[in-house]
């Protein structure tokens, strides 16, 4: 029994290794997006009902392709099923809990967002050199590995409560 | 080389030996083993249980602790895993440095691949352990805790913590402590146990020591001391009670055994001492047990006789058999309580022995009998032997005589019977006592034996049988004689032998015997022969004693005649055939008759006048003499009284009457004399009773008493035949006699040497004792002169007067009376006395 179990583990490990090796950057990022939701508490007004989808919105150019949809398919955040939406206009962010802003749109988007009165949106960007202070979480690549920075001021503005465990992984930005 | 089977056997043997060793070991050892085993087992179980519990507890605690750690780390690692941040994960794991025990930690990703790894000593050794399902595992002394890392519903991976488990250290320490405690407890329990065990084992050991002592030494008087209470205490009490009972029982048994043994021994000794044989007869089996002595008595070895009653009865003498069987039946039936019978039994050698059988029938509760047992004694000797002389007795003699007659009948041959009677033995017995008489008999028996055996040719043991028939009678059976000469030789030798004096009670004594000889040809039956010998013996005795006679036909006739006389004499007294003759006693001074001696004559119808010598000895053999004497006394007194009346004279005539020895010892004598004197009116002084010397000596004391009484009646007492008996002259003064009559034998000797001397001595003695003397049998003038010269007063004899009949005497008295009368007329005065001798002789001459 033990032997069989061990064999299964070995097979699973090899298979898993294969799976992980195939992940590209956006597949990881798609997982990150979804994972962020697990370490962050949204204000109550972010959802109108418990069954309202937790919506991950991708603004602008979509770098994820199908990987985001695959990542979220059938998953729940608390009671909320996760949904992925692509939006073209920054003003259409209503109903989004996470808003991924591609680096191409970033400058523009934030100004719009800043203008809006809407809060409770986790904004995630991937400015490589730009102004990370515009989004709550900024995804970076360090030696091929995806890392992120968290802007606590922005998070507070958005009334998002970020878990210390998430914070311990991030580069924390307070401005 | 030990085969498996052998080994198995050895093991089994070993186990058995061990079992045996335990079974045989002492209570103390067993208790020790028990206590140690029990304590050890209890402590071991307690130890194991404690250890198990402790182990469980320790493991649980360790597991809980590690799992808690793993849980915390898992929580911490969620983010790092979620975001694939190995660095963060490593940092989280690095926080484990604070915990000394955790040596390794691994975080696996959701695929089970190691994501981050931590090792306490920093060096990466080998690969991380493979992933396992969540849970705690002990492995190689370390504890592994796998904890899945979850975030919400998602499983992110697994965390492994490996702890160098101090559980085992703690358990090891725990074991050491437990072991120490166990050993201490064991020691303590053994210590305490030994005290308990002593309190249990010691009394039992003591008890077993006592029991062993009892069983080995059989000493039931020992007791176990009661040193404890409880069951053992009561066990000891019971044991002691039991001992007490056994002791009592044993004592009783020993006593009973002792007494039984003693009584058996006593009986066996008694039976052996009595030389008795024993027999035991069981009716149901009809078998008898005969003791060895029983068999031996009859001359048989132990195994020679069977067990049938026939062995007994067939050997009983044919003449006794029916009687004995009858008596045995009576004992069986219970008509007689005991069987006691004497009879003859055939010895193996063909002879018969006399036995006395005693028996007792054993009765059961119902009164039935199945068994009779008893003894058998050989009484042959007592039966056939005379206890005094040890000679065979009449019974034996008769028996021998029987067979001798039978033998003579069948094979011819001659034998002789000698009958021997001691002369005057009664005198010895009466004068010297029975002890002396017995001694004399023994002496005689010895000499008879010597004489008889001396006459027997060498090697002829059967040649004679000497028996004592009783009293002073002996009898000898002499076998194989040619004629009477052989018997005579023996008789002569016997008489010769008896001549030598016997030494009886320190004094010399002479004995003689008269012997009668009868040859077997003289009779047919034992009784005939015995009677013939007896007759011959009488003849010898009559002929003067100390001699023998051989039986012949004349003797038979004589004997017959005697018998006839005895018969006739009895009749004669009644039919007044007896008459009295009177012989005058005269005074030697003037030859006058002073009195008469009454002498009996028998006027036999066919044989004419018989002298006393012909019938008095016959009468003396029976009580006829007493009748005869009484008649004589009465008749003489009556006659003298008549004469006194008819022919009175002064002094009056005396009448002397002979009193025989038998009369003297007759208690009626005194009365008779008194009666006769009263009847006849005769003056007692005129009656003179004559007693022979020998009749006094027969029983001096009694005779003296009678004589003194007679003396008191004033009758005169004369001692007759003086000088012939045993009484010495010296004892005469003791006797109340008035007159001594000197025996005619001395008178006959007068003038020839000693004769005169004896008479002189008697006269001197009588004179000194103031006794008158009558000389008997005076026949010549010379004798008369001599006696007168010697100073003798009175005499009696043919010289003066023969005995005369009553009529003749009366005629003389008549004549004398008339002469006297005439004399008186002539003299004119009373005559001075009786008519003188001269006158009497003249008348006598005229009468004859």
Interface residues (C-beta under 8 A of the other chain):
Chain A: X5 X6 X9 X10 X12 X13 X15 X16 X17 X19 X20 X28 X32 X35 X38 X39 X76 X78 X145 X146 X147 X148 X163 X165 X166 X168 X169
Chain B: X76 X78 X79 X80 X82 X83 X84 X85 X88 X109 X110 X111 X112 X113 X130 X131 X132 X133 X151 X152 X153 X154
